Amino acid sequence: MSDSDPFDDIVAAETDRDPDLAVIEAGSRTLRTQGGPPQADVPGRPADPEVDKALRDVEADLATRWGETKLEPSVDRIAALMDVLGEPQRSYPSIHITGTNGKTSTARMIEALLGAFELRTGRYTSPHVQSITERISMDGAPVSAERFVETYQDIKPYIEMVDASQEYRLSFFEVLTGMAYAAFADAPVDVAVVEVGMGGSWDATNVIDGDVAVVTPIDLDHTDRLGNTPGEIAGEKSGIIKQGATVIMAQQPVDAAQVLLKKAVEVDATVAREGLEFGVVARQVAVGGQLVTLRGLGGEYEEVYLPLHGAHQAHNAAVALAAVEAFFGVGSQHSEPLSIDTVRKAFATVASPGRLEVVRRSPTVVLDAAHNPAGARAVTAAVEEAFQFTRLIGVVGASADKNVRGLLEAFEPIFAEIVVTQNSSHRAMDADELAGIAVEVFGEDRVQVEPRLPDALEAAITLAEEDGEFAGGGVLVTGSVITVGEARLLLGKG
């Protein structure tokens, strides 16, 4: 590589690592090479009353099970369900994605790339923004409500059989995971793109053996269940790295990287690391997104338009590209890069609802599902880069089990004022409790309390309009996927 290669600069900027990592890396094999369908929008309720009722009945059945925050950490129940279903998850190859932030956007990018190369895809992600059917997608679009109901009814007898044989019934997430794996086998799909729900080792999705294991950036979240440091959290997330797999590793904190690389050595996995084997070479803001040059496992992919905002999305794109290259054997079986035209076509179709999504103009209203400090910092940087707001009003509704102070502190530099609210979830932090923390971070004069989300949106839009229609005021709705989903509906999307 020549001294003038811009990738040298990327390596220098992104690999300030502990020297002890060299010992681990010396024992691991590293991977370096010698247009799909448009993404569907978030679906609304079914128009057919009978279908809508059938879907509501399924949702009601699922609501009787443990929610996604109540866990008994094991894969025993989901493994039992897979057994009685005939191991559907083994009938297709899979790309398995874990990490703290960026999983869903990365999954959507991987799906778009695979679809552009004419593979039939199944994608399983969580949580949903508006409709439960979003969680199971085929060929870039959520399954229909009819298909969702049919899949549930097909496997319901087997679910009840497993419920009867286990100490605890299958949880909400375990049932959905079983539905996804069964639906993918029934389709059938050529490849499944699967996002973990939480952690990795004992996550319900971890009954697959992903040919490619993707680890997006690890930060502190779900610390009560996963650990108090990035390294401890990485220990749980490394559970998706299987024998002989290829690991695509986003840039990580040093202690997390140590754990992930150690696991790769133990299972003889091949590793490709952002900043070394692949990365973002260049990026510039463009209308509606950004123009990026990515360094993949097979070489450079220049002038790729990505219709998403923020440096974090460019890094997600680099991870997604490397994952698809690895899936196709670039670097291990052959050195030829993927078709640049196909890669460009695929990335141009990517959408990620609820991720810096503009849903209104005059004033501009942006939605982002950031719910932890790391996500909020990425969004703050992206807003400052991509938008020219002269005055930005925040609408924040957060979950009580999150690091709410850290979230608010990350947003404080860009919010002129904040309207605190709460969503309809039982997990939502009470608006008055949230306001107490917000006053400590922002000061009393910058905080307004509107417990009802519709009132909060109206108040924020009014504040953004105070300086006139053309003054550059805007609104950012954030703090929770549920808050964003409900705001999206209120603002006429879906």
N, C-alpha and C positions, 0 to 999 in steps of 0.2 A: 504494500500500500504506500503510495507516495506521501511526502510530507504535506502536500497541498490538499490531500483528500479531506473534505469537510467532516467525514465520519471520525477522523482522528480527534477533532474538537469535541465531538459528541462523547467519545470514549473518555476523554480527559475530564469532561464536565460531569459525567455520570458515574464514575467509578472510583469515588473516594471511599475506598473500602478498607476494613480492618486487615492488616497483614496476615492474621490467622486464617483468613478466608483462603489464602493461597494453598494452605495445607489441604483443605477440603477440596478445593477445585482441582488440585493435582490428582485426586483420586476419582474425579468424575470425568465422563466423556462429554465434551462440549460439541455442539453442532454448529458447523460453519461450512458453507459450500466450497470444495475444490471445484356480465350485467345481469345480473339476476333480476328477478321480479321486484317491482317497487314494494317497499314495506307498507303494510296496511296500517291504517289509523286505528285508534282504540275503538272497539265496537261499543255501541250502545245497547239498550235492552232490545230483545227481539220484537219485531213489529207484529208478528202473529201472536195473538193472546194465548193460544193453546201452548205454543212453544215457550212463551214467556212464563206461563204457569209451570210447565214441566221443568224449566231451568230453576225457577224459584223453589220448587220442591226439592231438587237436588241440592241447592244451596242450603236449604233448611236442614236436610239430612246431614250435610257436611258440618253444619254449625253445631250439631250435637256432640261433635268429637272435640278432642283437645285442640286448642288453637295453636298457632305457630310459636307462641311464646312459652308453652308448657311442653317440656321435653323429658323423655326418659332415654338417655343417651345410649342407644344401641341400634343395630340394623336387624335385630332378630325378627321383628314383626314384618318389615318390608321384605326381608329375605323369604319369610314363610309365604307371603303373598306371591312373590315371584315364582316360588316353587310350585304352588298350586295352579298358577297361570301358565306353567311350562317354560319359565325363564325367557319371557319375551325380550328382555333387555340384552340378551346375547345374540339376537338375530340381526344386528346391525352394528357397525363400528360407531364410536362416539368420541366426541371432544368434550372433556369435563372441565368446568370453570369454577374456580374458587377465588378468594380474595376478599378485601373489605369494601372497596369502592370500584365502580366501573364494570361490574360483572355483566349487567344486562346490556349496556351499550356495546361491550365487547362481543357478547353473544350475538347481538343483532348484526354486527359487522361480519362476524364469521359466517353467519347464516347467509348474508347477502353475497359474500364471496363464493361460498359453495354453490349457491343457486345460480350464480353467473357462469359457473363451470358445469352447469346442467346436471347437478346432483339434486335429488329430491331430499329435502331437509325436514327434520322435526326439531323444534326448539322448545325447551322447557325452562321457564324463568319465573322468578317470584321477587316481590309480591306483585299483584296486578295494580294498575293505575285506576281503572274504572270497572272492568268486567272480568269476572273470574276466568272466562274463556281465553283471555290474553295469555294465560300461563302455558297453554299448549298450542303451539303454532305448527302449521304445515306449509312448506314452500313460502315462507315469509308472511303468512297471514294467520291470525288466530283461527282455531277451528270454529265452525259454526255452532250456534247454540244447540241445534239438532244433533250434531256429531258429539258434542260434549255430553249431552243427556244420554245418548245411545251408548257411549263408552262407559258411562257410570252404570247404566242398567246392565250392560254385558258382564261387568266384573263384580257387581254387587253381591251375587251369591258366594263368590270366592272371598270377598271382603268379610262377609258374615261368618264364613267358615274359619277364617283366621282369627277373627274377633273371639270366637268361641274357644279357641285353642290357646290363647295367649293370656298372660296375666293382665295386660292392659289392651284395650281396643286400639286398632289402628288410628292414628291421629289424622287430622284434617290434611296435613302436608303429606303424610304417608299415602293416604288414599289418592290424592292428586298425582303423586309421583307414580303410583301404580297405574293410574289412568293414562298418564303420558306414555309410559313404557309400552303399555298394551296398545295404545292408539298408533304409536310409531311402528310397532311390529305388524299391525293390521293393515297399515297404509299400502305397502311397506315403504319405509324411508331408506335412502342410501346411507345416511349418516344422521346421528342425533347430536344436537348441541345442547348440553345440559349444564345449567347453573345450579350450584349447591344452594340449599336454603340457609344453612348456618354451619360454619365450621368446615368439616370435611370427613374426618374419620368415621363419625357416627351419624353423619347426615343421611337422610333417607335415600338420597340420590346415589349413595356410594355402594350400590350393588352392581354398578357397571364397572368395567375395566376400560377406562378411557385410553385409546391409542395415543391421544395427546392430552396432557394435563396442563391447563393454563392457570397461572397464579397472578391475578391482578394485584395492584399495590395493597399491602397489608398495613393496617393502622389499628388504633384502639377502637373497638366497638364490641358490644356483647361481652364486655369484660367479666361479667358475673358468670358466664358459661365457658368462655374460651381462654381466659387468661388475662393477666394485667400488663403484659409487655408484648411488643410485636413478635418476639421470639417464642413466647408461650403460645400465642395465637397461631403462629406458623406451625407449631407442633400439631395442632388439630387439623389445620388446613392441608398439611403435607400428606394426610391420609388418602388423598385422591391420587397420589403418585404411585402407580402400580409397576410391577415387574416389567422391565424392558420398555416402558413408555417413553415418550418424548415430552420433556417439561419445557414449556414456554413461560419464562419468568420475567414479569415486569420488574422495573427498578424497585428494590426493597430496602427497608432499614437493614443495617448490618446484621443484627441478631436474627432477624427473620430469614435473611439470605443464608446464614450459616445453617440454620435448621433445615431449610429446604434443600440445600446442596448436600447435606449429610444424608437426608432421606434418599436423595437421588443416587448417591453412592451405594447405599444399602441395597437398593432394588435394581441396580445396574441400569438406571434410566439415563437417557441422553438429555443434556441440558442446553438450552439456548437462552442467553441472558440479555435483557435490554441494556443497551450501552456498550455491549461487547459483540455479541453475534448479530444483533439487529437493533434498530432504533429510529428516531426521528432525526433526519439530517437537516431539514429546513422546513419552515412553515411561515406563511404570511396570511394576514386577515384578508378574506374575500367576501363579496356580497353573499350574505346568507350562510357563511361558514368560513372555511379556510382552504388554502392551497398548500399541500404538503409534499415533501419528498421523503420517502421512507427507504431505509436500508433494510432489506429483507435478508433471508438466508441465502437467496440466489442472486443478490445484487441490488442495485438501486431502482426504485420505481419513482420516476419524476413526475411533478405536476399532477398530483392526484387531488381532485376536488372532493372535500369532505363537507357536507352540508350541516355540520355541527360546530358549535363554538367551543373554544378553550383549548389550552395546551394539553389538558388531561385527555381530551378526546383524540388529539393527534397521537398521544402515547397509546391510548386504547387501540387506535387504528394500526399502529406498529405491531402491537401484541397480536391483534386479530390476523394480520397478514402473515406473521411468522407462524401462527398456529395452523393456518390453512396450507402454507408452504410445507410445514412438517407433515401434515396429513397426507399431502401428495408426494412425500418423499424427497422434497428438495433438500439437498445437503447431505442426505444419508444414502439415497439410491441414485440420485442424479444431481447435476449442478445447474441445470437450466432454470432460469427464473420463470415465474408464471407469466402469462400473456399480459403485457402492460395495458392493452386496450380493454381486456376483460376486467382487470383489477380496477381501472378507472371507472368503467361502467358500473361495477358493483358498488364501489364506495359512493358514487353519485346518487345511488338510490336509498342510502341509509337514512333512517329516521329513528329517533329515540324519544318517544312521547314522555313529557314530564322532565326532560333534561334540557334546561335552558331553552324551553319551547315558547315561542312567541304566540300568544293566543288572541291578542287584541292590539290595535293601534289607536293612538290619540286618546288617552296616553297609552304608551306601550306597556302591556302586561306580560311578564315572563314567568313561567313556572319552572321550578327545579326541585327535585325530590331529595336534595341534600339533607341528611339527618344526623350527621356526625361532624366533628370539627374538621377532619381532613377533607370531607366532601365540601364543606362550606368554604374552606380556604381555596379549593380548586375553582368553585363557582365565583367567588369574589374576584379572583384573578381574571377569569374569563369575562365577567361582566365589565370590568375596567378596560379590557382589551377590545371587546367586540361591540360595546354599546357606548354611546356618547351622552349618557344621562347627566343632566345638570343637577338633578334632584331625584334621588331614588328612595321610594317608600317601601319598606319591608312589611310583608304580612307573614307572620310566623305562627304556626300551630305545630307543636312538637309532641312526641311521646314521652311519658313520664320516666321511662326507663333509659333514656338517653342522656348524654353529657350535654345538657341544654346550655349551661353557662359557656362551655367551650364553643358550642355552635353559635351563640349570640356574639361572643367575643370575636369570632372570625368574620362575622357580617358587620360588626360595628363600624369599620372604616368606610363602608360604602352606603350605609343607610342614613339618610338625613333624619328620618323618623321611622318608628316601627309601630305597627298595629299588631298586638298580640291577640290570639284567638285560640279556639280549640276545634278539632274535628269531631266526628261522631263516634270514633272508636272508643272502646272502654279503656284503651291504653293511653288516651290523650291526657296530657298534663292540663290541669285546671287553668283556665285563662288567668285567674287572679294570682295563682302561684307562679305562673310563667311571667306575669307582669312584675312580680316582686324581684325576680332575677333580672329581668330586662331593665328595670329602674337602676339597679346596681351597676349594670354595664353601660347603659346609654344616658342615664340621668333622667329625672322625672319629666322634664320638659319635652323629651323626644319620644315618650311612650304613651300610646293610647290603647285602651282595652276595649275590645268588642268580642264578647264570648261567642256570638253567632258568626259563623264564617261569612254568610251573605252580607252582614253588616260591616264586617271587617274589610271585605273587598270594596264595598261602596265607600267606606271611610278613606281607604288608601287611594282609590281613584280620585276622590275629591281633593285630597291633599296633593296628589300629583298634578292636578289641574290648576292649582292655586296661582301659579305664575303665568298662566295663559296656555293656550293650545299649542303654541309653537316654542315653548320655553325649554323643552327637553326633559320634562318630568316623566318618571316611569314607576312601575310597581313590580316587585319581585315577590312571588308567593312561594314559600319554602318551609322546611322543617320536618316534613314527613311525606311519604308517598301517599298516604291517605288524605292529607290536607290538599295536596296537589290534585289528586283525583277528584275530590269533591269540588275544588275550585274550577277544575276543567269543565265539569258538568254545569256548574253555575254560570260559567262564561260561554256556554253554548257549544262546547266541543263534545263530540260523541253523543 
